[in-house]
């Protein structure tokens, strides 16, 4: 199987507001693809439609040729972190992961493995509401990794992480891609994307501005940094 994400002419309207406007791009395995854009660019809405949480106004998303909502045991095929705090506050991190494992036919032993992988095994018994934002992010990443899936989606995953945690997350994403997985990471942080991503999908106001490698994106802009290239492109509008 080639675990490719195919986004085809995807659109989302809320009344007169167009949040996503005809996006088409492909996310391939073996590289970290950065989903880059300012706040309000439509990144989170796009990722919610990838996972069937929002219904598109037009277009479609297929992961290995199938819609997410049609997958059996989806956590074993696609792992995702969209909102770190979307966990019942009274449930411990350990019980949250055990519940997810049970619903997707995942062995209990895998829960301990991912807790150790993300570095929160020693606080897994705490209630989710007692976790810091950074620990909550790590719990969300653990949930994404739980089914050992070939496709991983992360929406602003380094929010709340300390500098050491940011470096850890960067190395994790690049390591997952090196294993041949399809890794899609959204961010509005240019410096972090420059050090994490191999390929970029750049959006603004719900429209695609660029779909290219990081090096090509910077070179084509005539600047010397990803941030400068992004600011030049967004100032000029969609191309």
C-alpha positions, 0 to 999 in steps of 0.5 A: 500500500502507498499511504497517500492523502489526496485532497481534491478541490476541497471547499468549506463554507459557513454561510457567506464565509469561505473557510476553504476554497478549492484546495487540491494537493497530495501528501506522500509518505517518507517526508514531513509535509508542512501545512503552513499558513497564518492563523485563520488560513483554513488549516484546521478546517481542512484537517477536520474534513480529512478526518470526517469531523466537518462535512465538505461543501465541495470536493473530497479527501481520500487516504489510501483511496478511502474516506476516513469515515469508512475505515474500520479501526481507523486509529490503526490506519490514521493517527491525529492530534487536532486539539490536545485538550479534547479529553474528558478532564476527569479521566486519567491519561492512562484510561483515556488511551486504554479506552481508545485502544479498546475501541480499535482492537489495539493491545493494552501493551501498546498504551504503555509503549506510547506513554513512554515514547512521549515521555509522560509514563510517570504522570499517566495516572493524573487526571487530564485536567491536571496536566499542563498544556505541554503534557496535554500535547504529549498525551495527544501525540501518544493517542495519535501514535497508539495504533502504530498508523502509517498516516499521521496528522498533527495540528499545531503540535508544538503549542505549549511545549518547552524548547526541549519538547519542541526539539523532541517533537521535531525529531519524532516527526522526522523519524516517523517520516524516515520509517516511510510514514505519511506525516502531515504537520500544520503550523504558523511557526515559520522557523519551526517548519524550516527545521522540520518539514521537507515539503510545504503546502502553503495556504492563505484565506483558504486558498492554495499558494504553494505546493513545493519543497522547502528549498524550492519555496525559498529559492523561488521567492528570492529571499534567504529564509522561509519566513521572508519567503512566506511573507512575500508570497502572502503579501502578493496573494495566491499564484 
